[in-house]
Amino acid sequence: MNKKGYSIILGISAVLMLFIFLLVGHHRDTPERVRLDRGVLLGSGSSVAERIKPVAQVNVASAETQREPVKNAAAAPPRSRDGQQVYQTTCVACHEAGIAGAPKLGDKGQWAKHVAKGLDTLYASALNGVQGSAGAMPPKGGNPGLSDAEVKAAVDYMVARSK
Ligand code: HEC
């Protein structure tokens, strides 16, 4: 073979080697790139087990995390009860059935003369108690554990339901 022939073979093998080198290099490179991409998508700190977890399970886990503050809220001291809740714990004893001359909840006829006095008078009666012609109501309906705001909320609830 002459000089020209050698240089052709040398040239071809050089190109081939470069090709093989690039091919091997690429394959060696790919898993690392894929791993990095997954890391970006799934959070680089996640373990293999976390990465192969079904998507639904991941969602359940996050839903549980979101439920956490609700649990804490339940453990926190109870917030002020609303008018309906106060009515049902205390006022219901007399006002539901009209016991001891109490105006019945929802009875517009019985409530009309009370409502006519104005809300401020009704608040004062409920907070301090009232002696009426039909009967007497004890302060806060006999439940001193209620706050003034809770008693007023209950009055609002009863009046709204009875006029
Ligand atoms: C032990 C029975 C009893 C309970 C419990 C009770 N009440 Fe009364 N309430 C009465 C009676 C009796 C009257 C009627 C008084 C009258 O004739 O003016 C009355 C009247 C009222 C009036 C009208 C007051 C006025 O000046 O006309 C309001 C408002 C009222 N109650 C709110 C409440 C609320 C709010 C509660 C719960 C926190 C409650 N009551 C619980 C017996 C009760």
Boltz pocket constraint, residues with backbone or C-beta under 6 A from the ligand:
constraints:
  - pocket:
      binder: B
      contacts: [[A, 86], [A, 87], [A, 90], [A, 91], [A, 92], [A, 93], [A, 94], [A, 95], [A, 99], [A, 100], [A, 101], [A, 102], [A, 103], [A, 113], [A, 114], [A, 115], [A, 117], [A, 121], [A, 122], [A, 123], [A, 125], [A, 126], [A, 130], [A, 131], [A, 132], [A, 133], [A, 134], [A, 135], [A, 136], [A, 137], [A, 138], [A, 140], [A, 141], [A, 142], [A, 151], [A, 154], [A, 155], [A, 158]]
      max_distance: 6.0
